[in-house]
Amino acid sequence: MTKRAKVSETDRIDAAFNRVLSLEAEARERVEECRREAAAIIAAAEERAKSVSERADLRLRRAHAIADASVARALHELLAKAPETNGVDGLRSVPGLDESIDTLVDEILGSVPGIRP
């Protein structure tokens, strides 16, 4: 083998190594870019989940406020129907009180599995 052939072969090997190193560097850059993109997607998803959770909490608080107002109104109506009573014991004679309480409990707990048949 001539000296020139050896140099040519060495140049080809060097060129091949350089291509491999270049492709490896490019692959590392792409992997890092994917990591950054994944981190941004995760951050956006976490922010969206937080926003959904906050809206759900707000809606639950509003629903509780509406329910509380409804219970207060119903209690006021029951007390308005009651004859002059002597405290809580007198409320037992209010017509429809037991049925009203059962209805209220069914409305509140009726959708909770295993609480009320």
C-alpha positions in Angstrom: 0.0 0.0 0.0 1.4 3.3 -0.9 1.8 6.3 1.3 -0.8 8.2 -0.7 -3.4 5.4 -0.3 -2.8 5.4 3.5 -3.4 9.1 3.7 -6.5 8.9 1.6 -7.9 6.1 3.8 -7.0 8.1 6.9 -8.8 11.2 5.5 -11.9 9.1 4.8 -11.9 7.7 8.3 -11.4 11.2 9.8 -14.3 12.5 7.6 -16.5 9.6 8.8 -15.7 10.3 12.5 -16.3 14.0 11.9 -19.8 13.2 10.4 -20.6 11.0 13.3 -19.6 13.6 15.8 -21.5 16.3 14.0 -24.6 14.1 13.9 -24.2 13.3 17.6 -24.0 17.0 18.4 -27.1 17.7 16.3 -29.0 14.8 18.0 -28.0 16.2 21.5 -29.3 19.7 20.5 -32.6 18.1 19.3 -33.0 16.2 22.5 -32.4 19.3 24.5 -34.9 21.2 22.4 -37.5 18.4 23.0 -36.8 18.6 26.7 -37.5 22.4 26.7 -40.6 21.9 24.6 -41.9 19.1 27.0 -41.2 21.4 30.0 -43.2 24.2 28.4 -46.1 21.8 27.6 -46.1 20.5 31.2 -46.0 24.0 32.7 -48.9 25.0 30.5 -50.9 21.9 31.4 -50.2 22.6 35.1 -51.4 26.2 34.8 -54.5 25.0 32.9 -55.2 22.4 35.6 -54.8 25.1 38.3 -57.2 27.4 36.5 -59.8 24.6 36.1 -59.4 23.7 39.8 -59.9 27.3 40.9 -63.0 27.7 38.7 -64.4 24.5 40.1 -63.8 25.7 43.6 -65.5 29.0 42.9 -68.5 27.2 41.4 -68.7 24.9 44.5 -68.6 27.9 46.8 -71.4 29.5 44.8 -73.4 26.3 44.9 -73.0 26.1 48.7 -74.0 29.7 49.0 -77.2 29.0 47.0 -77.9 25.9 49.0 -77.4 27.7 52.3 -79.7 30.5 51.2 -82.3 27.9 50.2 -82.1 26.2 53.5 -82.3 29.5 55.4 -85.4 30.4 53.3 -87.0 27.1 53.9 -86.3 27.3 57.7 -87.7 30.8 57.7 -90.9 29.6 56.0 -91.3 26.7 58.4 -90.9 29.0 61.4 -93.4 31.4 59.9 -95.9 28.5 59.7 -95.3 27.5 63.3 -97.6 28.5 66.1 -96.1 30.3 69.0 -93.7 27.7 70.3 -91.6 27.2 73.3 -88.2 26.7 71.6 -87.2 23.6 69.5 -89.7 21.3 71.2 -92.6 23.4 69.8 -91.2 22.9 66.3 -92.2 19.3 66.4 -95.8 20.3 66.0 -95.2 22.2 62.8 -97.2 20.6 60.0 -95.0 19.1 57.3 -91.7 19.6 59.2 -90.7 15.9 59.0 -91.5 15.7 55.3 -89.6 19.0 54.6 -86.5 17.7 56.5 -86.7 14.4 54.5 -86.9 16.3 51.2 -84.0 18.5 52.2 -81.8 15.5 53.2 -82.7 13.7 49.9 -81.7 16.8 47.9 -78.4 17.2 49.7 -77.4 13.5 50.1 -79.4 11.9 47.3 -76.6 12.1 44.8 -74.0 10.7 47.2 -73.6 7.0 46.6 -74.0 4.8 49.6 -75.3 7.6 51.9 -79.0 7.3 51.3 -81.1 4.7 49.4 
